[in-house]
Amino acid sequence: MAIPQPPQAVRPERPVPLTGCDPGGCRDAAGNRYNNGAGSTYLNDAGRLCTRNGTWMQCF
């Protein structure tokens, strides 16, 4: 019986600059949408949690 491998850690994505925000969320230069969550937390289209820091967004 093979020993199961531990899951690989999820690496955070590189921060990306935002081009604009509206009451529902923000967009980056590539047109990706980040929908508002609680506080400075957002969700990207893949469902990953993201954090906004000024004009930058980073997903984890």
C-alpha distance matrix in Angstrom:
0.0 3.8 6.6 9.1 12.4 15.6 18.2 20.9 24.3 27.0 29.8 33.3 35.4 38.6 41.7 43.9 47.7 49.0 52.0 53.0 52.3 53.7 53.4 50.2 48.3 48.4 48.0 47.2 48.8 46.3 47.1 43.9 44.6 43.5 44.3 45.7 43.6 44.7 46.7 45.6 42.3 41.9 39.4 39.0 38.6 34.8 34.9 34.2 36.2 38.9 41.6 45.2 47.1 50.6 50.4 46.7 43.6 40.0 36.9 33.6
3.8 0.0 3.8 6.2 9.0 12.4 15.0 17.5 20.9 23.6 26.3 29.9 32.0 35.1 38.2 40.5 44.3 45.7 48.7 49.9 49.3 50.9 50.8 47.6 45.5 45.5 44.9 43.9 45.5 43.0 44.1 40.9 41.7 40.6 41.7 43.1 41.1 42.3 44.1 42.8 39.5 39.1 36.7 36.2 35.9 32.1 32.3 31.3 33.4 35.9 38.6 42.0 43.8 47.3 47.1 43.4 40.3 36.7 33.7 30.5
6.6 3.8 0.0 3.8 6.4 9.4 12.5 15.1 18.2 21.3 23.9 27.5 29.9 32.9 36.0 38.5 42.2 43.7 46.9 48.0 47.3 49.0 48.8 45.7 43.6 43.6 43.2 42.2 44.0 41.8 42.8 39.5 40.1 38.8 39.8 41.0 38.9 39.8 41.4 40.2 37.0 36.9 34.7 34.5 34.5 30.7 30.7 29.4 31.1 33.6 36.0 39.6 41.2 44.8 44.8 41.1 38.0 34.4 31.5 28.1
9.1 6.2 3.8 0.0 3.8 6.5 9.1 12.0 15.2 18.0 20.9 24.3 26.7 29.9 32.8 35.3 39.0 40.3 43.5 44.5 43.7 45.3 45.1 41.9 39.9 39.9 39.6 38.8 40.6 38.4 39.2 35.9 36.4 35.1 36.1 37.3 35.2 36.2 37.9 36.7 33.5 33.3 31.0 30.8 30.8 27.0 26.9 25.7 27.5 30.1 32.6 36.2 38.0 41.5 41.5 37.8 34.7 31.1 28.0 24.7
12.4 9.0 6.4 3.8 0.0 3.8 6.4 8.7 12.0 14.9 17.5 21.1 23.5 26.5 29.6 32.1 35.8 37.3 40.6 41.7 41.1 43.0 43.0 39.9 37.6 37.4 37.0 35.9 37.7 35.6 36.7 33.4 34.1 32.8 34.0 35.2 33.3 34.4 35.8 34.3 31.2 31.0 28.9 28.5 28.8 25.0 25.1 23.5 25.2 27.5 29.9 33.4 35.0 38.5 38.4 34.7 31.7 28.0 25.2 21.8
15.6 12.4 9.4 6.5 3.8 0.0 3.8 6.4 9.0 12.2 15.0 18.4 21.1 24.2 27.0 29.7 33.4 34.9 38.2 39.2 38.5 40.3 40.1 37.3 35.0 34.8 34.7 33.7 35.8 33.9 34.9 31.5 31.9 30.3 31.4 32.3 30.3 31.1 32.4 31.0 28.0 28.1 26.2 26.2 26.8 23.2 22.8 20.9 22.2 24.5 26.8 30.3 31.8 35.4 35.6 31.9 28.9 25.2 22.4 18.9
18.2 15.0 12.5 9.1 6.4 3.8 0.0 3.8 6.4 9.0 12.1 15.4 17.9 21.2 23.9 26.5 30.1 31.4 34.7 35.7 34.9 36.7 36.6 33.7 31.4 31.2 31.0 30.2 32.2 30.3 31.2 27.7 28.2 26.6 27.8 28.9 27.0 28.1 29.5 28.0 24.8 24.7 22.6 22.4 23.1 19.4 19.1 17.2 18.8 21.2 23.6 27.1 28.9 32.4 32.4 28.8 25.6 22.0 19.0 15.6
20.9 17.5 15.1 12.0 8.7 6.4 3.8 0.0 3.8 6.4 8.9 12.4 14.9 18.0 20.9 23.5 27.2 28.8 32.1 33.4 33.0 35.0 35.3 32.5 29.9 29.3 28.9 27.7 29.5 27.7 28.9 25.7 26.5 25.0 26.6 27.8 26.2 27.4 28.4 26.5 23.6 23.4 21.5 21.0 21.8 18.3 18.4 16.1 17.6 19.4 21.7 25.0 26.5 30.0 29.8 26.1 23.1 19.4 16.8 13.5
24.3 20.9 18.2 15.2 12.0 9.0 6.4 3.8 0.0 3.8 6.2 9.5 12.4 15.5 18.1 21.0 24.6 26.2 29.7 30.8 30.2 32.4 32.6 30.1 27.3 26.8 26.7 25.4 27.5 26.1 27.3 23.9 24.5 22.7 24.3 25.1 23.5 24.4 25.2 23.1 20.4 20.6 19.2 19.0 20.4 17.2 16.9 14.0 14.9 16.4 18.4 21.7 23.1 26.6 26.7 23.0 20.2 16.4 13.9 10.5
27.0 23.6 21.3 18.0 14.9 12.2 9.0 6.4 3.8 0.0 3.8 6.5 9.2 12.6 15.0 17.7 21.3 22.7 26.1 27.2 26.7 28.8 29.2 26.6 23.8 23.1 22.9 21.8 24.0 22.5 23.6 20.2 20.7 19.0 20.8 21.8 20.5 21.7 22.5 20.3 17.5 17.3 15.8 15.3 16.8 13.7 13.6 10.6 11.7 13.1 15.4 18.6 20.3 23.7 23.5 19.8 16.8 13.1 10.4 7.1
29.8 26.3 23.9 20.9 17.5 15.0 12.1 8.9 6.2 3.8 0.0 3.8 6.4 9.3 12.1 14.9 18.6 20.5 23.9 25.4 25.3 27.9 28.7 26.3 23.2 22.0 21.5 19.9 21.8 20.6 22.1 19.0 20.0 18.4 20.7 21.8 20.9 22.1 22.4 19.7 17.3 17.1 16.1 15.3 17.1 14.6 14.8 11.5 12.2 12.4 14.2 17.1 18.2 21.5 21.2 17.4 14.8 11.0 9.2 6.6
33.3 29.9 27.5 24.3 21.1 18.4 15.4 12.4 9.5 6.5 3.8 0.0 3.8 6.5 8.7 11.7 15.2 17.0 20.5 21.9 21.8 24.5 25.3 23.2 19.9 18.6 18.3 16.7 18.8 18.2 19.5 16.5 17.2 15.4 17.8 18.8 18.1 19.4 19.3 16.3 14.3 14.1 13.6 12.9 15.3 13.4 13.5 9.8 9.9 9.3 10.7 13.3 14.5 17.8 17.4 13.7 11.0 7.3 5.9 4.2
35.4 32.0 29.9 26.7 23.5 21.1 17.9 14.9 12.4 9.2 6.4 3.8 0.0 3.8 6.4 8.6 12.4 14.3 17.7 19.4 19.8 22.7 24.1 21.9 18.5 16.6 15.7 13.6 15.4 14.6 16.3 13.5 14.9 13.7 16.8 18.2 18.3 20.1 19.9 16.6 14.8 13.8 13.1 11.5 13.7 12.4 13.3 10.1 10.7 9.3 11.0 12.8 14.0 16.7 15.6 11.8 9.4 6.2 5.5 6.2
38.6 35.1 32.9 29.9 26.5 24.2 21.2 18.0 15.5 12.6 9.3 6.5 3.8 0.0 3.8 6.3 9.9 12.7 16.0 18.2 19.1 22.4 24.2 22.6 18.9 16.4 15.3 12.6 13.9 13.8 16.0 13.9 15.6 14.7 18.0 19.3 19.8 21.4 20.6 17.0 16.0 15.2 15.2 13.5 15.9 15.3 16.3 13.2 13.2 10.9 11.5 12.3 12.7 14.9 13.6 9.8 8.5 6.2 7.6 9.2
41.7 38.2 36.0 32.8 29.6 27.0 23.9 20.9 18.1 15.0 12.1 8.7 6.4 3.8 0.0 3.8 6.8 9.5 13.0 15.0 15.9 19.3 21.2 20.0 16.2 13.6 12.8 10.3 12.1 12.9 14.7 12.8 14.0 12.8 16.0 16.9 17.8 19.2 18.0 14.2 13.9 13.3 14.1 12.8 15.6 15.8 16.4 13.5 12.7 9.5 9.3 9.1 9.3 11.2 9.8 6.0 5.3 4.3 7.4 10.0
43.9 40.5 38.5 35.3 32.1 29.7 26.5 23.5 21.0 17.7 14.9 11.7 8.6 6.3 3.8 0.0 3.8 6.5 9.6 12.1 13.6 17.1 19.5 18.4 14.6 11.4 9.9 6.9 8.3 9.5 11.3 10.2 11.8 11.4 15.0 16.3 18.0 19.9 18.7 15.0 14.8 13.4 14.1 12.2 14.6 15.5 16.6 14.4 14.0 10.8 10.8 9.7 10.3 11.1 8.5 5.5 5.3 6.5 9.1 12.4
47.7 44.3 42.2 39.0 35.8 33.4 30.1 27.2 24.6 21.3 18.6 15.2 12.4 9.9 6.8 3.8 0.0 3.8 6.6 9.3 11.4 15.2 18.0 17.5 13.8 10.3 8.9 6.0 7.1 9.7 11.1 10.9 12.2 12.0 15.3 16.3 18.5 20.2 18.7 15.1 15.6 14.4 15.6 14.0 16.4 18.1 18.9 17.0 16.3 12.8 12.0 9.7 9.7 9.2 5.8 4.6 6.4 9.1 12.1 15.6
49.0 45.7 43.7 40.3 37.3 34.9 31.4 28.8 26.2 22.7 20.5 17.0 14.3 12.7 9.5 6.5 3.8 0.0 3.8 5.7 7.7 11.5 14.4 14.1 10.6 6.9 5.8 4.2 6.4 9.3 9.4 9.4 9.8 9.7 12.7 13.7 16.3 18.3 17.0 13.7 14.3 12.7 14.1 12.8 15.0 17.4 18.0 16.7 15.8 12.4 11.7 9.0 9.9 8.8 5.3 5.6 6.7 10.2 12.7 16.5
52.0 48.7 46.9 43.5 40.6 38.2 34.7 32.1 29.7 26.1 23.9 20.5 17.7 16.0 13.0 9.6 6.6 3.8 0.0 3.8 7.3 10.7 14.2 14.3 11.3 7.7 5.9 5.1 5.7 9.1 8.7 10.1 10.6 11.5 14.1 15.3 18.5 20.6 19.4 16.4 17.3 15.3 16.5 15.0 16.6 19.4 20.3 19.5 18.9 15.7 15.2 12.4 13.2 11.2 7.7 9.2 10.5 13.9 16.2 20.0
53.0 49.9 48.0 44.5 41.7 39.2 35.7 33.4 30.8 27.2 25.4 21.9 19.4 18.2 15.0 12.1 9.3 5.7 3.8 0.0 3.8 7.0 10.6 11.2 8.7 5.7 5.7 7.2 8.9 11.7 10.1 11.0 10.1 10.6 12.3 13.0 16.4 18.4 17.2 14.8 15.9 14.0 15.6 14.8 16.5 19.6 19.9 19.6 18.6 15.6 14.9 11.9 13.1 11.0 8.3 10.4 11.3 15.0 16.9 20.6
52.3 49.3 47.3 43.7 41.1 38.5 34.9 33.0 30.2 26.7 25.3 21.8 19.8 19.1 15.9 13.6 11.4 7.7 7.3 3.8 0.0 3.8 7.0 7.7 5.6 4.0 6.3 9.0 11.7 13.9 11.6 11.6 9.5 9.0 9.7 9.8 13.3 15.2 14.2 12.4 13.5 11.7 13.6 13.6 15.5 18.7 18.3 18.2 16.9 14.2 13.5 10.7 12.6 10.9 9.3 11.2 11.3 14.8 16.3 19.9
53.7 50.9 49.0 45.3 43.0 40.3 36.7 35.0 32.4 28.8 27.9 24.5 22.7 22.4 19.3 17.1 15.2 11.5 10.7 7.0 3.8 0.0 3.8 5.4 5.5 6.2 8.8 12.2 14.7 16.5 13.6 13.6 10.8 10.4 9.7 9.4 13.0 14.9 14.5 13.6 14.5 12.7 14.4 14.9 16.4 19.8 19.1 19.6 18.3 16.2 15.7 13.4 15.5 13.9 12.9 14.8 14.5 17.8 18.8 22.1
53.4 50.8 48.8 45.1 43.0 40.1 36.6 35.3 32.6 29.2 28.7 25.3 24.1 24.2 21.2 19.5 18.0 14.4 14.2 10.6 7.0 3.8 0.0 3.8 5.8 8.4 11.7 15.1 18.1 19.5 16.5 15.8 12.5 11.3 9.3 8.0 11.1 12.6 12.6 12.7 13.6 12.2 14.1 15.4 17.0 20.2 18.9 19.6 18.0 16.4 15.9 14.0 16.4 15.3 15.1 16.8 16.0 18.9 19.5 22.4
50.2 47.6 45.7 41.9 39.9 37.3 33.7 32.5 30.1 26.6 26.3 23.2 21.9 22.6 20.0 18.4 17.5 14.1 14.3 11.2 7.7 5.4 3.8 0.0 3.8 7.3 10.3 13.9 17.1 17.8 14.6 13.4 9.7 8.5 6.0 5.6 9.0 11.6 12.5 12.4 12.1 9.9 11.0 12.2 13.5 16.7 15.4 16.5 15.4 14.3 14.6 13.5 16.6 16.2 15.7 16.5 14.9 17.4 17.3 20.1
48.3 45.5 43.6 39.9 37.6 35.0 31.4 29.9 27.3 23.8 23.2 19.9 18.5 18.9 16.2 14.6 13.8 10.6 11.3 8.7 5.6 5.5 5.8 3.8 0.0 3.8 7.2 10.6 14.0 14.9 12.2 10.6 7.2 5.5 4.4 4.7 8.4 11.2 11.5 10.3 10.0 7.5 9.0 9.7 11.7 14.8 13.8 14.2 13.0 11.3 11.5 10.2 13.3 13.2 12.4 12.8 11.2 13.8 14.0 17.1
48.4 45.5 43.6 39.9 37.4 34.8 31.2 29.3 26.8 23.1 22.0 18.6 16.6 16.4 13.6 11.4 10.3 6.9 7.7 5.7 4.0 6.2 8.4 7.3 3.8 0.0 3.8 6.9 10.3 11.6 9.3 8.3 5.9 5.2 6.6 7.8 11.2 13.8 13.5 11.3 11.3 8.8 10.1 9.6 11.6 14.8 14.5 14.5 13.5 11.1 11.2 9.2 11.9 11.4 9.6 10.1 9.0 12.1 13.0 16.5
48.0 44.9 43.2 39.6 37.0 34.7 31.0 28.9 26.7 22.9 21.5 18.3 15.7 15.3 12.8 9.9 8.9 5.8 5.9 5.7 6.3 8.8 11.7 10.3 7.2 3.8 0.0 3.8 6.8 7.9 5.7 5.4 4.7 6.2 8.9 11.1 14.3 17.2 17.0 14.4 14.0 11.1 11.5 9.7 11.0 14.1 14.9 14.9 14.8 12.3 13.0 11.2 13.6 13.0 10.3 10.3 9.3 12.2 13.2 16.9
47.2 43.9 42.2 38.8 35.9 33.7 30.2 27.7 25.4 21.8 19.9 16.7 13.6 12.6 10.3 6.9 6.0 4.2 5.1 7.2 9.0 12.2 15.1 13.9 10.6 6.9 3.8 0.0 3.8 5.5 5.3 5.5 7.0 8.3 11.7 13.9 16.7 19.3 18.8 15.7 15.4 12.8 13.1 10.8 12.2 14.7 16.0 15.3 15.3 12.5 13.1 11.4 13.2 12.7 9.4 8.8 8.3 10.9 12.4 16.1
48.8 45.5 44.0 40.6 37.7 35.8 32.2 29.5 27.5 24.0 21.8 18.8 15.4 13.9 12.1 8.3 7.1 6.4 5.7 8.9 11.7 14.7 18.1 17.1 14.0 10.3 6.8 3.8 0.0 3.8 5.4 7.5 9.9 12.0 15.3 17.6 20.5 23.1 22.5 19.3 19.2 16.6 16.6 14.0 14.8 17.1 19.0 18.3 18.8 16.0 16.6 14.8 16.0 15.1 11.4 11.1 11.3 13.7 15.3 18.9
46.3 43.0 41.8 38.4 35.6 33.9 30.3 27.7 26.1 22.5 20.6 18.2 14.6 13.8 12.9 9.5 9.7 9.3 9.1 11.7 13.9 16.5 19.5 17.8 14.9 11.6 7.9 5.5 3.8 0.0 3.8 5.6 9.1 11.8 15.2 18.1 20.8 23.8 23.7 20.7 19.8 16.8 16.0 12.7 12.7 14.8 17.3 17.0 18.2 16.0 17.4 16.4 18.1 17.9 14.4 13.3 12.6 14.2 14.9 18.2
47.1 44.1 42.8 39.2 36.7 34.9 31.2 28.9 27.3 23.6 22.1 19.5 16.3 16.0 14.7 11.3 11.1 9.4 8.7 10.1 11.6 13.6 16.5 14.6 12.2 9.3 5.7 5.3 5.4 3.8 0.0 3.8 6.4 9.7 12.6 15.7 18.7 21.9 22.1 19.5 18.5 15.3 14.3 11.3 11.0 13.9 16.0 16.4 17.5 15.6 17.1 16.0 18.2 17.8 14.6 14.0 12.9 14.9 15.3 18.7
43.9 40.9 39.5 35.9 33.4 31.5 27.7 25.7 23.9 20.2 19.0 16.5 13.5 13.9 12.8 10.2 10.9 9.4 10.1 11.0 11.6 13.6 15.8 13.4 10.6 8.3 5.4 5.5 7.5 5.6 3.8 0.0 3.8 6.8 9.9 13.2 15.8 19.1 19.7 17.1 15.6 12.2 10.8 7.6 7.5 10.3 12.2 12.6 13.8 12.2 14.3 13.8 16.6 16.9 14.2 12.9 10.8 12.3 12.0 15.3
44.6 41.7 40.1 36.4 34.1 31.9 28.2 26.5 24.5 20.7 20.0 17.2 14.9 15.6 14.0 11.8 12.2 9.8 10.6 10.1 9.5 10.8 12.5 9.7 7.2 5.9 4.7 7.0 9.9 9.1 6.4 3.8 0.0 3.8 6.3 9.7 12.6 16.0 16.8 14.7 13.1 9.5 8.4 6.1 6.5 10.0 10.9 11.7 12.4 11.0 12.9 12.5 15.7 16.0 13.9 13.0 10.7 12.4 11.9 15.2
43.5 40.6 38.8 35.1 32.8 30.3 26.6 25.0 22.7 19.0 18.4 15.4 13.7 14.7 12.8 11.4 12.0 9.7 11.5 10.6 9.0 10.4 11.3 8.5 5.5 5.2 6.2 8.3 12.0 11.8 9.7 6.8 3.8 0.0 3.8 6.6 9.1 12.4 13.2 11.1 9.3 5.7 5.4 4.6 6.9 9.8 9.4 9.6 9.3 7.8 9.5 9.5 13.0 13.9 12.6 11.4 8.6 10.2 9.6 12.8
44.3 41.7 39.8 36.1 34.0 31.4 27.8 26.6 24.3 20.8 20.7 17.8 16.8 18.0 16.0 15.0 15.3 12.7 14.1 12.3 9.7 9.7 9.3 6.0 4.4 6.6 8.9 11.7 15.3 15.2 12.6 9.9 6.3 3.8 0.0 3.8 6.5 10.1 11.7 10.6 8.8 5.3 5.2 6.4 8.2 11.0 9.6 10.6 9.9 9.3 10.8 11.0 14.7 15.5 14.8 14.2 11.5 13.0 12.0 14.6
45.7 43.1 41.0 37.3 35.2 32.3 28.9 27.8 25.1 21.8 21.8 18.8 18.2 19.3 16.9 16.3 16.3 13.7 15.3 13.0 9.8 9.4 8.0 5.6 4.7 7.8 11.1 13.9 17.6 18.1 15.7 13.2 9.7 6.6 3.8 0.0 3.8 6.8 8.2 7.9 6.7 4.7 6.7 9.3 11.7 14.0 11.8 12.2 10.3 9.6 9.9 9.9 13.4 14.3 14.5 14.2 11.9 13.5 13.0 15.3
43.6 41.1 38.9 35.2 33.3 30.3 27.0 26.2 23.5 20.5 20.9 18.1 18.3 19.8 17.8 18.0 18.5 16.3 18.5 16.4 13.3 13.0 11.1 9.0 8.4 11.2 14.3 16.7 20.5 20.8 18.7 15.8 12.6 9.1 6.5 3.8 0.0 3.8 6.5 7.2 5.1 4.7 6.7 10.3 12.9 14.2 11.3 11.4 8.9 9.1 9.5 10.7 14.0 15.6 16.5 15.8 13.1 13.9 12.9 14.3
44.7 42.3 39.8 36.2 34.4 31.1 28.1 27.4 24.4 21.7 22.1 19.4 20.1 21.4 19.2 19.9 20.2 18.3 20.6 18.4 15.2 14.9 12.6 11.6 11.2 13.8 17.2 19.3 23.1 23.8 21.9 19.1 16.0 12.4 10.1 6.8 3.8 0.0 3.8 6.3 5.4 7.4 10.0 13.6 16.5 17.5 14.4 13.9 10.8 10.9 10.2 11.2 13.9 15.7 17.4 16.9 14.7 15.3 14.7 15.6
46.7 44.1 41.4 37.9 35.8 32.4 29.5 28.4 25.2 22.5 22.4 19.3 19.9 20.6 18.0 18.7 18.7 17.0 19.4 17.2 14.2 14.5 12.6 12.5 11.5 13.5 17.0 18.8 22.5 23.7 22.1 19.7 16.8 13.2 11.7 8.2 6.5 3.8 0.0 3.8 5.5 8.4 11.8 15.0 18.3 19.5 16.7 15.6 12.1 11.1 9.1 9.3 11.2 12.8 15.1 14.9 13.4 14.5 14.8 16.0
45.6 42.8 40.2 36.7 34.3 31.0 28.0 26.5 23.1 20.3 19.7 16.3 16.6 17.0 14.2 15.0 15.1 13.7 16.4 14.8 12.4 13.6 12.7 12.4 10.3 11.3 14.4 15.7 19.3 20.7 19.5 17.1 14.7 11.1 10.6 7.9 7.2 6.3 3.8 0.0 3.8 6.6 10.4 13.0 16.6 17.7 15.4 13.8 10.3 8.3 5.7 5.5 7.7 9.6 11.7 11.2 9.7 10.9 11.7 13.5
42.3 39.5 37.0 33.5 31.2 28.0 24.8 23.6 20.4 17.5 17.3 14.3 14.8 16.0 13.9 14.8 15.6 14.3 17.3 15.9 13.5 14.5 13.6 12.1 10.0 11.3 14.0 15.4 19.2 19.8 18.5 15.6 13.1 9.3 8.8 6.7 5.1 5.4 5.5 3.8 0.0 3.8 7.1 10.1 13.7 14.4 11.8 10.2 6.8 5.7 4.9 6.7 9.8 12.3 13.6 12.2 9.6 9.9 9.5 10.8
41.9 39.1 36.9 33.3 31.0 28.1 24.7 23.4 20.6 17.3 17.1 14.1 13.8 15.2 13.3 13.4 14.4 12.7 15.3 14.0 11.7 12.7 12.2 9.9 7.5 8.8 11.1 12.8 16.6 16.8 15.3 12.2 9.5 5.7 5.3 4.7 4.7 7.4 8.4 6.6 3.8 0.0 3.8 6.7 10.1 11.4 9.2 8.3 5.9 4.9 6.0 7.4 11.2 13.1 13.4 11.9 8.8 9.4 8.5 10.6
39.4 36.7 34.7 31.0 28.9 26.2 22.6 21.5 19.2 15.8 16.1 13.6 13.1 15.2 14.1 14.1 15.6 14.1 16.5 15.6 13.6 14.4 14.1 11.0 9.0 10.1 11.5 13.1 16.6 16.0 14.3 10.8 8.4 5.4 5.2 6.7 6.7 10.0 11.8 10.4 7.1 3.8 0.0 3.8 6.8 7.8 5.5 5.5 4.9 5.7 8.6 10.5 14.2 16.2 15.9 14.0 10.4 10.3 8.2 9.9
39.0 36.2 34.5 30.8 28.5 26.2 22.4 21.0 19.0 15.3 15.3 12.9 11.5 13.5 12.8 12.2 14.0 12.8 15.0 14.8 13.6 14.9 15.4 12.2 9.7 9.6 9.7 10.8 14.0 12.7 11.3 7.6 6.1 4.6 6.4 9.3 10.3 13.6 15.0 13.0 10.1 6.7 3.8 0.0 3.8 5.4 5.3 5.6 6.8 6.9 10.1 11.5 15.1 16.8 15.6 13.5 9.9 9.8 7.7 10.0
38.6 35.9 34.5 30.8 28.8 26.8 23.1 21.8 20.4 16.8 17.1 15.3 13.7 15.9 15.6 14.6 16.4 15.0 16.6 16.5 15.5 16.4 17.0 13.5 11.7 11.6 11.0 12.2 14.8 12.7 11.0 7.5 6.5 6.9 8.2 11.7 12.9 16.5 18.3 16.6 13.7 10.1 6.8 3.8 0.0 3.8 5.5 7.5 9.9 10.6 13.9 15.2 18.7 20.2 18.6 16.7 13.3 13.2 10.8 12.8
34.8 32.1 30.7 27.0 25.0 23.2 19.4 18.3 17.2 13.7 14.6 13.4 12.4 15.3 15.8 15.5 18.1 17.4 19.4 19.6 18.7 19.8 20.2 16.7 14.8 14.8 14.1 14.7 17.1 14.8 13.9 10.3 10.0 9.8 11.0 14.0 14.2 17.5 19.5 17.7 14.4 11.4 7.8 5.4 3.8 0.0 3.8 5.6 9.1 10.6 14.4 16.4 19.8 21.9 20.6 18.0 14.4 13.2 10.1 11.0
34.9 32.3 30.7 26.9 25.1 22.8 19.1 18.4 16.9 13.6 14.8 13.5 13.3 16.3 16.4 16.6 18.9 18.0 20.3 19.9 18.3 19.1 18.9 15.4 13.8 14.5 14.9 16.0 19.0 17.3 16.0 12.2 10.9 9.4 9.6 11.8 11.3 14.4 16.7 15.4 11.8 9.2 5.5 5.3 5.5 3.8 0.0 3.8 6.6 9.1 12.7 15.2 18.7 21.1 20.4 18.0 14.2 13.0 9.7 10.1
34.2 31.3 29.4 25.7 23.5 20.9 17.2 16.1 14.0 10.6 11.5 9.8 10.1 13.2 13.5 14.4 17.0 16.7 19.5 19.6 18.2 19.6 19.6 16.5 14.2 14.5 14.9 15.3 18.3 17.0 16.4 12.6 11.7 9.6 10.6 12.2 11.4 13.9 15.6 13.8 10.2 8.3 5.5 5.6 7.5 5.6 3.8 0.0 3.8 6.3 10.1 13.0 16.2 18.9 18.5 15.6 11.8 9.9 6.3 6.3
36.2 33.4 31.1 27.5 25.2 22.2 18.8 17.6 14.9 11.7 12.2 9.9 10.7 13.2 12.7 14.0 16.3 15.8 18.9 18.6 16.9 18.3 18.0 15.4 13.0 13.5 14.8 15.3 18.8 18.2 17.5 13.8 12.4 9.3 9.9 10.3 8.9 10.8 12.1 10.3 6.8 5.9 4.9 6.8 9.9 9.1 6.6 3.8 0.0 3.8 7.0 10.3 13.5 16.4 16.6 14.0 10.3 8.5 5.6 5.8
38.9 35.9 33.6 30.1 27.5 24.5 21.2 19.4 16.4 13.1 12.4 9.3 9.3 10.9 9.5 10.8 12.8 12.4 15.7 15.6 14.2 16.2 16.4 14.3 11.3 11.1 12.3 12.5 16.0 16.0 15.6 12.2 11.0 7.8 9.3 9.6 9.1 10.9 11.1 8.3 5.7 4.9 5.7 6.9 10.6 10.6 9.1 6.3 3.8 0.0 3.8 6.7 9.9 12.8 12.9 10.2 6.6 5.3 3.8 6.1
41.6 38.6 36.0 32.6 29.9 26.8 23.6 21.7 18.4 15.4 14.2 10.7 11.0 11.5 9.3 10.8 12.0 11.7 15.2 14.9 13.5 15.7 15.9 14.6 11.5 11.2 13.0 13.1 16.6 17.4 17.1 14.3 12.9 9.5 10.8 9.9 9.5 10.2 9.1 5.7 4.9 6.0 8.6 10.1 13.9 14.4 12.7 10.1 7.0 3.8 0.0 3.8 6.5 9.7 10.7 8.4 5.7 5.4 6.3 8.3
45.2 42.0 39.6 36.2 33.4 30.3 27.1 25.0 21.7 18.6 17.1 13.3 12.8 12.3 9.1 9.7 9.7 9.0 12.4 11.9 10.7 13.4 14.0 13.5 10.2 9.2 11.2 11.4 14.8 16.4 16.0 13.8 12.5 9.5 11.0 9.9 10.7 11.2 9.3 5.5 6.7 7.4 10.5 11.5 15.2 16.4 15.2 13.0 10.3 6.7 3.8 0.0 3.8 6.2 7.2 5.7 4.5 6.6 8.9 11.6
47.1 43.8 41.2 38.0 35.0 31.8 28.9 26.5 23.1 20.3 18.2 14.5 14.0 12.7 9.3 10.3 9.7 9.9 13.2 13.1 12.6 15.5 16.4 16.6 13.3 11.9 13.6 13.2 16.0 18.1 18.2 16.6 15.7 13.0 14.7 13.4 14.0 13.9 11.2 7.7 9.8 11.2 14.2 15.1 18.7 19.8 18.7 16.2 13.5 9.9 6.5 3.8 0.0 3.8 6.1 5.2 6.3 8.2 11.3 13.7
50.6 47.3 44.8 41.5 38.5 35.4 32.4 30.0 26.6 23.7 21.5 17.8 16.7 14.9 11.2 11.1 9.2 8.8 11.2 11.0 10.9 13.9 15.3 16.2 13.2 11.4 13.0 12.7 15.1 17.9 17.8 16.9 16.0 13.9 15.5 14.3 15.6 15.7 12.8 9.6 12.3 13.1 16.2 16.8 20.2 21.9 21.1 18.9 16.4 12.8 9.7 6.2 3.8 0.0 3.8 5.6 8.1 11.0 14.2 17.0
50.4 47.1 44.8 41.5 38.4 35.6 32.4 29.8 26.7 23.5 21.2 17.4 15.6 13.6 9.8 8.5 5.8 5.3 7.7 8.3 9.3 12.9 15.1 15.7 12.4 9.6 10.3 9.4 11.4 14.4 14.6 14.2 13.9 12.6 14.8 14.5 16.5 17.4 15.1 11.7 13.6 13.4 15.9 15.6 18.6 20.6 20.4 18.5 16.6 12.9 10.7 7.2 6.1 3.8 0.0 3.8 7.0 10.4 13.7 17.0
46.7 43.4 41.1 37.8 34.7 31.9 28.8 26.1 23.0 19.8 17.4 13.7 11.8 9.8 6.0 5.5 4.6 5.6 9.2 10.4 11.2 14.8 16.8 16.5 12.8 10.1 10.3 8.8 11.1 13.3 14.0 12.9 13.0 11.4 14.2 14.2 15.8 16.9 14.9 11.2 12.2 11.9 14.0 13.5 16.7 18.0 18.0 15.6 14.0 10.2 8.4 5.7 5.2 5.6 3.8 0.0 3.8 6.8 10.3 13.5
43.6 40.3 38.0 34.7 31.7 28.9 25.6 23.1 20.2 16.8 14.8 11.0 9.4 8.5 5.3 5.3 6.4 6.7 10.5 11.3 11.3 14.5 16.0 14.9 11.2 9.0 9.3 8.3 11.3 12.6 12.9 10.8 10.7 8.6 11.5 11.9 13.1 14.7 13.4 9.7 9.6 8.8 10.4 9.9 13.3 14.4 14.2 11.8 10.3 6.6 5.7 4.5 6.3 8.1 7.0 3.8 0.0 3.8 6.8 10.2
40.0 36.7 34.4 31.1 28.0 25.2 22.0 19.4 16.4 13.1 11.0 7.3 6.2 6.2 4.3 6.5 9.1 10.2 13.9 15.0 14.8 17.8 18.9 17.4 13.8 12.1 12.2 10.9 13.7 14.2 14.9 12.3 12.4 10.2 13.0 13.5 13.9 15.3 14.5 10.9 9.9 9.4 10.3 9.8 13.2 13.2 13.0 9.9 8.5 5.3 5.4 6.6 8.2 11.0 10.4 6.8 3.8 0.0 3.8 6.8
36.9 33.7 31.5 28.0 25.2 22.4 19.0 16.8 13.9 10.4 9.2 5.9 5.5 7.6 7.4 9.1 12.1 12.7 16.2 16.9 16.3 18.8 19.5 17.3 14.0 13.0 13.2 12.4 15.3 14.9 15.3 12.0 11.9 9.6 12.0 13.0 12.9 14.7 14.8 11.7 9.5 8.5 8.2 7.7 10.8 10.1 9.7 6.3 5.6 3.8 6.3 8.9 11.3 14.2 13.7 10.3 6.8 3.8 0.0 3.8
33.6 30.5 28.1 24.7 21.8 18.9 15.6 13.5 10.5 7.1 6.6 4.2 6.2 9.2 10.0 12.4 15.6 16.5 20.0 20.6 19.9 22.1 22.4 20.1 17.1 16.5 16.9 16.1 18.9 18.2 18.7 15.3 15.2 12.8 14.6 15.3 14.3 15.6 16.0 13.5 10.8 10.6 9.9 10.0 12.8 11.0 10.1 6.3 5.8 6.1 8.3 11.6 13.7 17.0 17.0 13.5 10.2 6.8 3.8 0.0
